Amino acid sequence: MNFYNEMYDAKGGVRAHYKGYEDWLKATPPERIERKRAEADLAFHRVGITFAVYGEEAGKERLIPFDIIPRVIPSAEWKALQSGLRQRVKALNMFLWDVYHDQEILKAGVIPAEQVLNNAQYRPVMQGVDVPGQIYAHITGVDIVRAGEGEFYVLEDNLRVPSGVSYMLEDRKMMMRLFPELFAKHKVAPVQHYPDMLLEKLRAVAPKGVTDPTVVVLTPGAYNSAYFEHTFLAQQMGVELVEGRDLFVKDEVVYMRTTQGPQRVDVIYRRLDDDFMDPTVFREDSSLGIPGIIRAYQAGNVTLANAVGTGVADDKSIYPYVPDMIRFYLGEEPKLNNVPTYMCRKKDDLAYVLDHLPELVVKEVHGAGGYGMLVGPASTKEQIEHFRQLLIAKPDGYIAQPTLALSNCPTFVEEGIAPRHLDLRPFVLSSGECVNMVPGGLTRVALTKGSLVVNSSQGGGTKDTWVLED
Amino acid sequence: MLSRTADHLFWMSRYIERAENLARLLDVTWQMSLVPQSEEAANQSWNAIIALNSLDEAFAKKHATVNGENVLKFMVSDPDNLSSIHSCLRLARENAHAVRGTLTTEMWETLNATWLEAKEKSFEQLLGAGIGDYFEWVKMRSSLSRGTTLGTLLQDEAYHFIRLGTLLERADNTARILDVKYHVLRPHDDEGATDFYEWGALLRSVSAFEVYRKVYRDVITPDRVAELLILNKDMPRSLHFCLNSVIKNLELVANRQSGETARQAGLLHAQLHYGRIEDILAHGLHEWLTDFMDRIYLLGDGISKDFLVPMAEAA
């Protein structure tokens, strides 16, 4: 397979938007680079920018590898991406409002009703609930990959609790600290105002009549893999970081326990999955949630961001319909591509997938984080056979997609600088009519040679993402 | 401020203060063990440290005999002993980790780096490099943590709860050190030279040797040592100083239900403010200190119930 290289064209020439960086890299002595890389490692450790890996010893923290070669996006390319992202996220929010109200899109037969209503992520408790601004996904992390010149695909829309934005911000801070001279030479669009933008969005969706809302960040706790990010965002926004046990509900109003007695809470940026939010409604065994909070939410006394029930729109079985949603709600043609997807619940699709497993990527419909997926070309015969059995046993649990020729970018690895595959996760913020984002997003890079899985839990690293201004 | 946040801050500061005081106590005991003395007398001082922390049983499970090396190993780097310096530094860091968003970057990095460095040091390495250096290091890290708090943290509720934790812990620790040492030392007060070193070491363990000279300009006597550590209002590790600060910080965080705790703190403070060393000694120093430590414990409990882990949801 031929892969698109972000820095060099097919003939080995440097792409125009990488010219400045490449010149600098050539002119900088390797010892200096080596020293700076060690400095970055040390700084990340000391600051404690770590994440926990599920399945490893409890409480163990690892560092996400940071690569000093940035991913550079020229201005025109970003503008196109941005407009596509706005369109897509707008349609997704309209879809969510619709399925929890009149369900026009189901009545019109654009999406089979049972696909939505029988989906485990569809939350009947949300039926008829009027969320402020008709926004469900306040924060969306859209995973985008490039296959060729101007050829971008959306891999998935993360509408539940997308994470990674703190790495985007810390990576930028680190690059500016290590190589200030690069920023003097390049016009890199700033991203550091993300927390401000987020706070503004959260305040904008406060319950009706609340003029000076109390916003909090809800975390599952210090052992969650993204705990660093939760504390980081709360601190940057200057709001309280709370756990479920810090909150309680009385007369359908949410309060937090403070040293000065109970204080009312209006907007909760929750980093806790639906299932754990309220043991009286969802999982009874959840000790992380707040009993009664869903009643308070239905009564309109508190706003949850993201809303409960957004999972029905980013489920992999719904993903193939997003282009149709855009056409249905906005009357526009989608600006961003979807990856062609085989839905294994369909007989024909399943047959095709079973015949072509070695060349496809198979994903669990409800999976996330790179767990439970098969990358055909990179898998052993045993792994493929294992998935074949899984597919036959539970076809509606899986989708399959052609293996995309993900673009790559030069990256520091053990043997020196070598191309590694990457993706991009912009963070899209919505409130009412406005859909905003900071330029770029989080670039994740698969550090293992040939690997197409960029998730940090699978050994992925990150790069600073530069959107160059004109 | 969230009650849980205040709780973590309170314990974070207690644990780092406890680590420091433990380092001080072990340091002074170790130094005293270098002064020529009978083996029995030496082991008695080591045993006192175990007894002081009510750890006799836990210690006996790990070590057959009480001697310097065993006690040091148990109190410095035993991860199973929750009262060891190792555990205190870990718990300080864990509490900080839970509320790192409330701390300034410098505070968090200090506590995190302290723990990262501490956990890499094996007991054998510490002994090899000189255990005294390690105690100095612990004291410096605690000072650094206190310094970053003072120099970078907004003086709001977070700061007040941190101070409450530090001062309550210190009051308790100073009382303990005095209690145990006073009784080990007291019966020998006719022996002259050893005494001077031992009382000197006790004063050094609370950084009060020079202070004593400055305040009394006279030879060291046990009663004055007690007076300095209990009643002197300007000595940062004395009980009176600690209670002054406890009262002030309690006042600053007062809420609707904290009246009784404030009254108890005020009562205790009055004893120190208006008390005389002659009366305390006549009453019996050990009894007096035991009562003091009980009341410090109750104060901690009151603060906990009023602010940190409120039981009732009085909405």
Interface residues (C-beta under 8 A of the other chain):
Chain A: H45 R46 V47 G48 A222 T231 F232 A234 Q235 E240 L241 V242 E243 R245 D246 F248 K250 D251 Y255 M256 R257 T258 T259 Q260 G261 P262
Chain B: M1 L2 S3 R4 T5 A6 E94 H97 A98 V99 R100 G101 T102 T105 W108 E109 N112 A113 L116 E157 F161 V253 N255 R256 F307 L308 P310 E313 A314 A315
